[in-house]
Amino acid sequence: MRTTISTGLAAVLAFATLGASPALSASDQPKQGFDFYVLSLSWSPSWCATHPQGQKTMQCDPSKDFGFIVHGLWPQNESGYPEFCPTRESDRIPDNLGRRYLDIIPSMGLIGHEWRKHGTCSGLKQADYLQTVRSAYDKVKIPPALARLDQGKSANPGDIEKAFLAANPGMSPKGIAVSCSSKMLEEIRICMTKDLQFRDCMEVDADACPLKSINIPPVR
């Protein structure tokens, strides 16, 4: 459905070298419309296990113990989604703003890329969008079995989904999707209303991992 964190690294690095685009005048600023958000939580050890070039990054630093990190908070329509929307805001996220979120998105490049591709379509200012990202992250409780995983394991994607449903009252099985890549847990995608309440989303749910068993690499 999206450019995943694994395939998006090159794009992140490329975007990080671009200058800010000219701001739009107030009269040129379009109204952004979307139906709901998708919070994408990436299982960081899977990405680090399959991307040797990332071993020296903050995300893959073994002392940081990153498990689930925020890949993004994506404005979504019932069918399809907007991206790279015109905005009066800068393309770049200032360091003093972005660094407040490195505990949940451990890459300034990824923070900037997600703002340009998805955040610009939220209709929010940079600071408000990033605060919404944190609020969405804080809304979701990670199941105890995945909050701290010292040893790798295999699991049925349906069981992973059930664990999230059990840990998050009000979350619907039609509003969450477990994605996989290289037979490993890749992401958990959770649908939320604009005020960050759990909701169903048929198109996202239908894009779930089709495998019966996937590997979950350990945090360390």
N, C-alpha and C positions, 0 to 999 in steps of 0.2 A: 504493500500500500504506500509506504514512504521510502525515502532513501534512509536506510538503516544506519546506525552508528558505525557499523563495520564498513559499509561502502561509502559512508559520508566523510571519512577522514580526509581524503584528498580534497574534497570540496571545501571542507572547513579550512584547510591550510591555504587553499587558493583564495578564498574569500578574505582571509585574514590579511592578505597583502593588498587588497583593494582600498582605494580611498573612499571617503564618504560621498554619496551621490548628493546633488543639489537638493535642498529642502523644497518642498512644494509650498506654494502660497496658500493662504487659508481658503481662497476661492477655488483652488485646484484640488484641495484635499477631499478625496472621495469618502463616502460613508462605508465603513467596513461591515459586511454582513456575514454571519455564520450561525450555525444552529447549536453547536455545543463544542466542548473541548475533549480532546483525547490526551490523557496523561500517559506518556510512554516511559516506563521504568526499565532501564537496561541492566542486565546482569553483567556487571563489569568484568568478573573473572573470565567469562566466555570470550569477550572481546580481547582481553589481554592474552588469552591462550592461543588465539588465532592470528594475532597481529604482532610479530616480533618487533616491528618498528615502533610499537607503543611501549616497549618495556622501560624506556627511560622517562616516560611521562609521569606526571603526578597521578593520573588515574591508575597506573599499574605499579605504583610504588608499594611494595609489600608492607611497609610500615603504616600505610594509610588504611588498610583493611576495608577497601570499598567493596560493598556487595551490590545492592541495587542503587543505581544513580539515575538522575533524571536525564533521559535523552531529550525530551522536549515536552512542551504543552502545546498541542496543535489545534487551532481552530478548525472545525470540521463541519461539513454539511451532511444532510441525510444521505446524499450521494455525492461523493467527491469532496474536495477541499480546496480552499484558496491557498496561494503561496506567493511570496515575494510581492507583497502589496505596496502600492505607493504610500508614502508617509512623510510627514513633516519632520519626523525624528531623524537623527543621524543614523547612518548604517553601522557605525562603530559604537560599541559599549565601552564607556570610560572604565579604566582600570579600577578606580575607587568605587565604582558601582558593581562591576562584574565580580570582583574579588570577594564580595559579601556572600556569593553563592557558590564558591568553589567547594564547599562541603557537600553539596548535592549535585553539582555539575562541575567536576574537577578538570575543567579545561576552558581557558578564556576563549580559545578558538571556537569550541563548540557553543559556548554561550553566545558569541557573536553570530555564528552561523544560524543558530536557532532563532535568534531575534530577527535576522534578515528574512529568513524563509517563512517563519511561522508567526513570530511575535508581531511583525508589522501588520498582519491581518487581523489582529485582535482589536484594533482601534484604540489600544492603550498606549500611554507613554512608556518609555523603556523601564523606568523605575516601577511603575504600576504593573507592567507585565511581569517583571521578574518577581515582584512580591506575590503576584497571583500564582506564579509557578511554585513558589515556596508554600503558599497556602494549600495548593493542590497536593503537593508532596506530603505535607503534614496531615492532610485529611486521610491518607491511606495508611493503615497499620500493616506492617510487614508480618506475615505469619511467623511465629516463633521458630519453626523448623528452618526458615530461610533467613532469619534475622542475623544469625551467626553460623556459618557453615564452615567448619574446620576441615571436614573431609568431603571429598566428592561423592556424589551419589547419582543414581538414575531414578527417574520418576515418569509417570504418565502425565502428560500435559493437563489432562482432565483433573488429576489429583492436585496438581499445583493450583489450578483454578479454584477447586473446592476449598483449599486451604485459605486462599484469599477471601473467598466468600464467607467462610467461618470467622475470619478475623475482622471482617468489615460488615457489620449489620447494615442492611439496606442496599448492599451491592447485589446486582442481579447477574445470573449466569449469562444473560443476553447483553450485559454491559461490560464484559471483560474478555480479552483474548490473550492467550499465551502464544508467543511466536518463537520459532526455532530457526537455527541456522547451523549447518555442519553437524547436525544431530545433537546440538547443545541448546540449552535454554538461552534464548536471545533477549526477549523483552516481555514485559507484562503491559498490556495496553488497556487502560481503564477509561470509560466514558463518563463525563461529568457535564452537568448543566453549566450555564454561564456563571451561576452563583455556587458552583462546585459541589452540587449534590449528585450522587450516583444516579445514572440513568441508563436505559437500554440503547443499543446502537447496532442495528442488524448488520450493516455493511462491515463494521469493524469486527464483530463477533464471527462473521463468516470467514474472516481471513486468518483464523487461528491455525496453529500447528497441526498438521494431519497425522503426525507420527504417534505411535503407541507408547514409545519410551524415548526419553531424551536424557542426555548427561547434564549434570549441574556441577561444573568445576568448583572446587573449594575457594573460599576467600583467600586463603594462604596456600 
